[in-house]
Amino acid sequence: MTVTSMRRRSTAVAAVDRPGRIRRGGPWGFLAPAIVLFIAFLGAPIGYAAYLSLRRVKVSGLGLGAGSRTEVWAGLSNYGRSLTDPEFLPSVARVGAYGLIVVPLMLGLALLMALLLDAGRTRVGGFARTAIFLPYAVPAVIASLLWGFMYLPRISPITDVLTGLGLQAPQMLSSGWILYAVANIAIWGGTGFNMIVLFTSLRSIPTEMYEAARLDGATDTQIALRIKIPIILPSLVMTFVFSLIATLQVFAEPMTLRPLSNTISTTWTPLMKVYRDAFVRNDVYSAAATSVVIALATFAISFGFLKLVGSRAFRQED
Amino acid sequence: MRKTIAGVLAASLLLLASGCSGSDDDSGDQAAGGKVELTYWSWTPNMDKVVETWNSGHPGIHVTVNKQDGGDPAVAKLLTAIKAGSGAPDVMQAEYQKVPTLVSADAIADIKDEAGSLKDKFPESVWNSVTLGSEAVYGVPQDSGPLLFFYRSDVFDKLKIKAPTTWDEYAQAARTIHKANPKQYLGTFSANDPGWFTGLAQQAGASWWGVNGDSWSVNINDAATQKVASYWGGLVQEGAILNTPMYTPEWNAALNDGSQVGWVSAVWAPGVLEGNAASTKGKWKTAALPQWDAAAPSGGNWGGSATSVTTQSKHKKQATEFIAWLNTDPAAVKLLAGTANIYPAVTDSTAALSQPPAFFADQTDFYTLAADAGKVAKPFTYGPNVNVAYNAYNDAFGKAAESKQSAQFTSALATMQTTTVDDMKSAGFKVAG
C-alpha cells in the first residue's frame, strides 16, 4: 500500500517535472525520515552548541535588575579561554594517564578471558560469560557508589580483611591512588562488554583452521597467538577505538567519587569541566566551546587511529 | 559514558519540558470570581500543609505548592523558565546565597513598594541577605541557620573538659581529645561545604561581596577570612582535626561509632544527627559557637532561605501579601517551626519554639542558644557569582586539605579571590579594586 502510493506520488512529481527526476528524487524520499531525525536530534543540537560557543553574556554595571544582561557575539574568545584555562591541560593529561592504565588492562583482560572461554576447557563457560559480562549491566554511577563505599577505609570490608591479615590497606581515595581507584571501576565495568565482542568474533572462526593447525603440530598457545588473535584483529581495533572514546569521555565515575574525598577536583576530567562550566557556573557558552574542542579531538584521535591501523588490520581479513 | 551523557541530556530536556509545562499554571490565573491563583516552588517538607492554613483563611488568593527537588535544581529550573519567557511560578524559595544570582538574572522582583515595613521583624544579618545592602527588597526571609557547636558531652565529661567558649579553647579541646584517643577527633575541615566556611568567615567579620555605588567589591581574601583559614589549616596540619569532607558515608560512620565527637554546625543539626547517628541520642549537647573574642560575641549562618516573588508573576501584590504572612504571621511561623521543621528567620520566634528538638530533648535552652546566635550574626553580603566562588572553594580547599599544610589554606583563599574577581570582570561586572 504505502509503496504503491509512494511510487504514485513520485510518478506524479515526475509528470510535472521531467522524467529523469524519478531516479534522483526517489532515494531522497526514502532517506528523508533518517535525515530529518538526524538533523533534529543530532545536527541541530550540535549546530546550536557550535553557535553558543561563539556567544557570551555581557553584564553591565552591577548586573542587577532587568536588562543588565545581554547576549553578545564573542568570536573565538570562549575557545581561547577554554584552551588557556590552567585546569584544562592538567585534566587532559590526567585522562591520558587514565587511558594508559585502563585501555591496555581492560582489553588485555577481555582478550585473555575471551581466549580462555573459547578454548572450551571449562564446563562453566555459559555461567562465566554471564558473570564477566554482568558488571557492564551495572550503571556507572551505581558501580562508582559501590566501589566508593569499598574505598572508604572506615566502612570498607576490604580494609577490614587486609588489617585482619596484618597488612596496611592503601588509601584508595588519596592523591597517590585516586587514578587507579577510578580506573579500577572502569575496568570492572568495561571488561565484560569487550570480552563478549572478542568472544563472538572468536566463535565465527571456522574450526577447520584449528584442525589444520593441530595436524601441523601447533599447541593451544600457538593457535591463540598465531591464528586467533590475527583473525580477530579488526574486532580488537574496534574495541580499542570504543575504549579510547570512552576514556576521553570519562565522567560518571570521578563525578560520583568526588564528594567522598578531597582529591578529585570539579575539573578533574575535561567533561567534568564542561559540566562545571555549564551547570555550576551557569556559563553554557564556555561549556559549549570546550565541548566542541573535545568532540573535535575525539574525532581526530579515533579516525587518526583507524587510518593508522585500519588498512593494516583489515587486510588480515582477506 | 554514552549513557551518562544521554542521562544529562535527558535531564536537561526534562528541565526544559517541566519549565515549559509550568506555563499551564498561568492559565489558571484570574479564575472565577476574580480569585487569584498563585504557584509556589519550594522544597521544604510539609510546606503544602502550612499553605493550607493560608488558603482556608484567604478565599481570594489561592496558593498551590509545587514541590521542588532542592535549592540547586529549583534555581536551574527557574532560570530556564525565565529565559524561556514563561513557566516560572509566582513565588519561589531562594537560598540566601542564590538571591544575587537570581536578581542578576532578572528572575526575582523587587517588592519594596508592596512589602511595606518588614525590616524590623528580622535580624540585621538576615535582612541584609534579601536587600543586598541596597534599597531594594528581593524577598522575605524564611529560615536561617545560625551556627552552633555540638559535642559529645560524655566524651567531654570523661576527659574533664568544658565546652569551648573561644576558638583557642576549641583547639585545646581538639588536641586533648585526639591525644587521649588517637581515633577520636573533635571535628573535620570539609572542603565540600563552602556554606560552612562562609558562615565561619562571617563570624570573623568578613563580608565577601559588597556594593559601592555602581560597582561590586570582592573581599574573600581579607584579614578576617585569612584568620579563619589559617586557624583551621593549623589544626589540620598538626593533626588535631580531620581533613575529610562532611556528609560522606565515612563521616556518618564516624559520628555513629563515636570517633567524630564534635560538629561546628547550625541550628538544623539535630535533624542531621538524628538521621545519621541515631544511636548516639542523648550523648550530644549544644553550645554557643566558640568565639574569637569572648568579650564581643559574634555569629555566622550556614544555610537558610528567603521567599521571593518572580518577575513573571502577574500578581506581585497578592504574592507579596502571601509571603509576608507566611514568614511573619505568628500562626504561620508556628507552622513553619512545628510542621515544616525549619528555624524561622523572624526575630520573635520564641513562642513558636518552646520545645527543644527531639534529639536534644534534655537541652531546654536549645532555642535560646539559637536565638542568641542569630542575634549576634554579622551582616554578610553575597555576590552575583557565589556559584563560582563556592566552586573555587571546593577545588582550592580540596587541594589544601589534602596537603595538610596551613600555608596552602591561606593561598587557597587567594585562588578563590582571583577566580571570583576574574569571572566577574570577564562577564562585564564593574568591580572596584
HADDOCK unambig.tbl for C-alpha pairs under 7 A between the chains (distance, minus, plus):
assign (segid A and resid 57 and name CA) (segid B and resid 427 and name CA) 6.60 0.50 0.50
assign (segid A and resid 58 and name CA) (segid B and resid 427 and name CA) 5.60 0.50 0.50
assign (segid A and resid 58 and name CA) (segid B and resid 428 and name CA) 5.59 0.50 0.50
assign (segid A and resid 59 and name CA) (segid B and resid 427 and name CA) 5.75 0.50 0.50
assign (segid A and resid 59 and name CA) (segid B and resid 428 and name CA) 4.61 0.50 0.50
assign (segid A and resid 59 and name CA) (segid B and resid 429 and name CA) 5.63 0.50 0.50
assign (segid A and resid 60 and name CA) (segid B and resid 428 and name CA) 5.76 0.50 0.50
assign (segid A and resid 60 and name CA) (segid B and resid 429 and name CA) 5.81 0.50 0.50
assign (segid A and resid 61 and name CA) (segid B and resid 214 and name CA) 6.14 0.50 0.50
assign (segid A and resid 61 and name CA) (segid B and resid 215 and name CA) 6.45 0.50 0.50
assign (segid A and resid 61 and name CA) (segid B and resid 429 and name CA) 5.44 0.50 0.50
assign (segid A and resid 61 and name CA) (segid B and resid 430 and name CA) 5.10 0.50 0.50
assign (segid A and resid 62 and name CA) (segid B and resid 214 and name CA) 5.82 0.50 0.50
assign (segid A and resid 62 and name CA) (segid B and resid 215 and name CA) 5.63 0.50 0.50
assign (segid A and resid 62 and name CA) (segid B and resid 216 and name CA) 6.55 0.50 0.50
assign (segid A and resid 62 and name CA) (segid B and resid 429 and name CA) 5.77 0.50 0.50
assign (segid A and resid 62 and name CA) (segid B and resid 430 and name CA) 6.06 0.50 0.50
assign (segid A and resid 63 and name CA) (segid B and resid 104 and name CA) 5.34 0.50 0.50
assign (segid A and resid 63 and name CA) (segid B and resid 429 and name CA) 6.20 0.50 0.50
assign (segid A and resid 64 and name CA) (segid B and resid 103 and name CA) 5.70 0.50 0.50
assign (segid A and resid 64 and name CA) (segid B and resid 104 and name CA) 4.35 0.50 0.50
assign (segid A and resid 65 and name CA) (segid B and resid 103 and name CA) 6.03 0.50 0.50
assign (segid A and resid 65 and name CA) (segid B and resid 104 and name CA) 5.91 0.50 0.50
assign (segid A and resid 65 and name CA) (segid B and resid 106 and name CA) 5.24 0.50 0.50
assign (segid A and resid 66 and name CA) (segid B and resid 106 and name CA) 5.22 0.50 0.50
assign (segid A and resid 152 and name CA) (segid B and resid 250 and name CA) 6.30 0.50 0.50
assign (segid A and resid 154 and name CA) (segid B and resid 250 and name CA) 6.02 0.50 0.50
assign (segid A and resid 155 and name CA) (segid B and resid 250 and name CA) 6.43 0.50 0.50
assign (segid A and resid 246 and name CA) (segid B and resid 1 and name CA) 5.88 0.50 0.50
assign (segid A and resid 249 and name CA) (segid B and resid 1 and name CA) 6.21 0.50 0.50
assign (segid A and resid 250 and name CA) (segid B and resid 1 and name CA) 6.26 0.50 0.50
assign (segid A and resid 251 and name CA) (segid B and resid 1 and name CA) 6.87 0.50 0.50
assign (segid A and resid 252 and name CA) (segid B and resid 4 and name CA) 6.43 0.50 0.50
assign (segid A and resid 259 and name CA) (segid B and resid 192 and name CA) 6.74 0.50 0.50
assign (segid A and resid 260 and name CA) (segid B and resid 245 and name CA) 6.79 0.50 0.50
assign (segid A and resid 260 and name CA) (segid B and resid 248 and name CA) 5.69 0.50 0.50
assign (segid A and resid 261 and name CA) (segid B and resid 244 and name CA) 6.36 0.50 0.50
assign (segid A and resid 261 and name CA) (segid B and resid 245 and name CA) 6.32 0.50 0.50
assign (segid A and resid 262 and name CA) (segid B and resid 191 and name CA) 6.78 0.50 0.50
assign (segid A and resid 262 and name CA) (segid B and resid 244 and name CA) 6.84 0.50 0.50
assign (segid A and resid 262 and name CA) (segid B and resid 398 and name CA) 4.45 0.50 0.50
assign (segid A and resid 262 and name CA) (segid B and resid 399 and name CA) 6.51 0.50 0.50
assign (segid A and resid 262 and name CA) (segid B and resid 401 and name CA) 6.85 0.50 0.50
assign (segid A and resid 262 and name CA) (segid B and resid 402 and name CA) 5.92 0.50 0.50
assign (segid A and resid 263 and name CA) (segid B and resid 398 and name CA) 6.53 0.50 0.50
assign (segid A and resid 263 and name CA) (segid B and resid 399 and name CA) 6.74 0.50 0.50
assign (segid A and resid 263 and name CA) (segid B and resid 402 and name CA) 6.76 0.50 0.50
assign (segid A and resid 265 and name CA) (segid B and resid 395 and name CA) 5.10 0.50 0.50
assign (segid A and resid 266 and name CA) (segid B and resid 395 and name CA) 6.44 0.50 0.50
assign (segid A and resid 280 and name CA) (segid B and resid 387 and name CA) 6.18 0.50 0.50
assign (segid A and resid 281 and name CA) (segid B and resid 387 and name CA) 5.83 0.50 0.50
assign (segid A and resid 281 and name CA) (segid B and resid 388 and name CA) 5.51 0.50 0.50
